Amino acid sequence: MGIPTLISTSTASDSSSIDITSGIDSTYDEYMFVFTDINPATDEAQFGVQFNVDGASGYNETITSTVFKSYHYESDAAALVYEDDHDQAQGTALQMLTTSIGNGSDESCAGILHLFSPANTTYVKHFYSRILQHASGDYAGDVFTSGYVNVTAAIDEISFKMSSGNFDGVIQMYGIS
């Protein structure tokens, strides 16, 4: 892994989304987004991402993805599961990066998303994330998401939001050289 360079910090305070509309360009081949204390206003909401290509609007690019998680309940039950209801097969919906996050003061998520070669105009754009969450069902979850945005145009905008309601938290964007 290269050296991360902080490009921007965005803070959500009862916000519907964080849209990063500048700083994603050909300067870096890899961008890393770090999520800290993401806490939904709505219990059982899911945190997600969607992308925009250069000159487009709507955050509705075509995504193919897969999601799995490990979890451990306070009752000591644990498992590793495939989250097929979070996958997309050429879908344009918000790509969920978590399962149900609790909205209590001791419930939130934190993690990282990597986006590769967003300015490339030859190949699709690959991404992966790993997010730790305290879920609404009183369990700790480790959620893994990976996939690609099926566009060859440059991606220059990214939007983070909840499946329902607003959220608080911090998102930092880094370029990796």
C-alpha positions as CSV (number, residue, x, y, z in Angstrom):
1,M,0.0,0.0,0.0
2,G,1.2,3.5,-0.9
3,I,1.3,6.6,1.2
4,P,-2.2,8.1,1.9
5,T,-2.6,11.9,1.4
6,L,-5.6,13.5,3.0
7,I,-7.7,15.3,0.4
8,S,-10.8,16.2,2.3
9,T,-12.8,15.8,5.5
10,S,-16.6,15.9,5.5
11,T,-18.7,15.9,8.6
12,A,-22.4,14.9,8.7
13,S,-24.6,16.3,11.4
14,D,-28.2,15.0,10.9
15,S,-27.4,15.0,7.2
16,S,-29.2,13.1,4.4
17,S,-25.9,12.4,2.6
18,I,-22.3,13.3,2.1
19,D,-21.6,14.0,-1.5
20,I,-18.0,14.3,-2.5
21,T,-18.0,16.3,-5.8
22,S,-14.4,17.4,-6.1
23,G,-10.9,15.9,-5.6
24,I,-11.6,12.6,-7.4
25,D,-9.5,12.8,-10.6
26,S,-6.4,11.4,-12.3
27,T,-4.0,12.6,-9.5
28,Y,-4.2,9.2,-7.8
29,D,-4.9,5.6,-9.0
30,E,-6.5,4.7,-5.7
31,Y,-8.8,6.6,-3.4
32,M,-9.5,5.6,0.2
33,F,-12.6,6.8,2.2
34,V,-12.4,6.4,5.9
35,F,-15.6,6.4,7.9
36,T,-15.6,7.3,11.6
37,D,-18.6,7.2,14.0
38,I,-21.3,6.8,11.4
39,N,-24.5,6.8,13.4
40,P,-28.0,6.7,11.7
41,A,-31.0,8.6,13.0
42,T,-33.2,5.7,12.1
43,D,-32.7,2.4,13.9
44,E,-31.8,-0.5,11.6
45,A,-30.7,1.8,8.7
46,Q,-27.9,0.6,6.4
47,F,-25.0,2.8,5.2
48,G,-24.3,2.8,1.5
49,V,-22.5,4.4,-1.5
50,Q,-23.3,5.3,-5.1
51,F,-21.2,6.9,-7.9
52,N,-21.4,9.5,-10.7
53,V,-19.4,9.6,-13.9
54,D,-18.0,12.8,-15.1
55,G,-20.8,15.1,-16.3
56,A,-23.6,12.8,-15.0
57,S,-26.2,13.4,-12.3
58,G,-28.3,11.2,-10.1
59,Y,-25.8,8.8,-8.5
60,N,-27.1,5.8,-10.3
61,E,-24.2,4.0,-12.0
62,T,-24.5,0.3,-12.7
63,I,-22.8,-1.9,-10.0
64,T,-22.1,-5.6,-9.7
65,S,-21.1,-6.5,-6.1
66,T,-21.0,-9.2,-3.4
67,V,-21.4,-8.8,0.4
68,F,-20.6,-11.1,3.4
69,K,-20.3,-10.6,7.1
70,S,-19.1,-12.2,10.3
71,Y,-21.0,-11.4,13.5
72,H,-21.0,-12.1,17.2
73,Y,-24.1,-11.5,19.4
74,E,-23.9,-10.4,23.0
75,S,-25.5,-13.8,23.7
76,D,-22.4,-15.5,22.2
77,A,-23.9,-16.7,19.0
78,A,-21.6,-16.2,16.0
79,A,-21.5,-16.9,12.3
80,L,-20.1,-16.0,8.9
81,V,-22.9,-15.4,6.3
82,Y,-23.3,-14.4,2.7
83,E,-25.6,-11.3,2.4
84,D,-27.3,-12.0,-0.9
85,D,-29.9,-9.3,-0.3
86,H,-27.1,-6.7,-0.4
87,D,-25.6,-7.9,-3.7
88,Q,-26.2,-6.1,-7.0
89,A,-26.1,-7.8,-10.4
90,Q,-25.9,-4.9,-12.8
91,G,-28.0,-2.8,-10.3
92,T,-28.2,1.0,-10.0
93,A,-29.4,1.2,-6.4
94,L,-27.5,2.5,-3.4
95,Q,-24.8,-0.1,-2.7
96,M,-25.2,-1.1,0.9
97,L,-21.9,-1.3,2.8
98,T,-23.4,-2.4,6.2
99,T,-26.3,-4.4,7.5
100,S,-28.7,-2.9,10.1
101,I,-26.9,-0.4,12.2
102,G,-28.4,0.6,15.6
103,N,-29.2,4.3,16.2
104,G,-28.3,4.3,19.9
105,S,-25.5,6.4,21.3
106,D,-23.4,3.2,21.7
107,E,-24.2,2.0,18.2
108,S,-22.5,3.1,15.0
109,C,-20.1,1.9,12.3
110,A,-16.6,2.7,11.1
111,G,-14.5,1.4,8.2
112,I,-12.8,2.0,4.9
113,L,-13.7,1.9,1.2
114,H,-11.1,1.7,-1.6
115,L,-11.9,2.9,-5.1
116,F,-9.4,2.1,-7.9
117,S,-8.6,4.1,-11.0
118,P,-11.7,6.3,-11.1
119,A,-10.3,8.5,-13.8
120,N,-9.5,5.6,-16.1
121,T,-11.6,5.7,-19.3
122,T,-10.7,2.1,-20.5
123,Y,-11.7,-0.2,-17.7
124,V,-14.5,-0.6,-15.1
125,K,-13.9,0.8,-11.6
126,H,-13.3,-1.7,-8.8
127,F,-14.0,-1.1,-5.1
128,Y,-14.0,-2.9,-1.8
129,S,-14.9,-2.0,1.7
130,R,-14.6,-3.4,5.2
131,I,-16.8,-1.9,7.9
132,L,-17.2,-2.8,11.6
133,Q,-20.6,-2.1,13.0
134,H,-22.6,-2.3,16.3
135,A,-25.9,-3.5,14.9
136,S,-29.4,-2.9,16.1
137,G,-29.7,-6.5,17.2
138,D,-27.0,-6.1,19.8
139,Y,-24.2,-7.8,17.8
140,A,-20.8,-6.8,16.4
141,G,-20.6,-7.2,12.7
142,D,-17.6,-7.1,10.3
143,V,-19.1,-6.5,6.8
144,F,-17.1,-7.0,3.6
145,T,-18.3,-5.6,0.3
146,S,-16.6,-5.7,-3.1
147,G,-17.5,-5.2,-6.7
148,Y,-17.2,-2.9,-9.6
149,V,-18.9,0.1,-11.2
150,N,-19.6,-1.1,-14.7
151,V,-18.6,2.1,-16.5
152,T,-15.6,3.0,-18.6
153,A,-16.1,6.8,-18.2
154,A,-14.3,8.6,-15.4
155,I,-16.0,8.6,-12.0
156,D,-15.6,12.0,-10.3
157,E,-18.3,12.1,-7.7
158,I,-19.3,9.7,-4.8
159,S,-22.3,9.9,-2.5
160,F,-22.7,8.2,1.0
161,K,-26.1,8.0,2.7
162,M,-28.3,5.8,4.8
163,S,-31.0,3.5,3.4
164,S,-33.5,5.5,5.5
165,G,-33.2,8.8,7.4
166,N,-30.2,11.0,8.2
167,F,-26.9,10.3,9.9
168,D,-24.0,11.8,11.8
169,G,-20.3,11.0,11.3
170,V,-17.1,11.9,9.5
171,I,-15.8,10.7,6.1
172,Q,-12.2,11.5,5.1
173,M,-11.0,11.0,1.5
174,Y,-7.4,10.1,0.9
175,G,-5.4,9.7,-2.3
176,I,-3.0,6.7,-2.3
177,S,0.3,7.3,-4.1
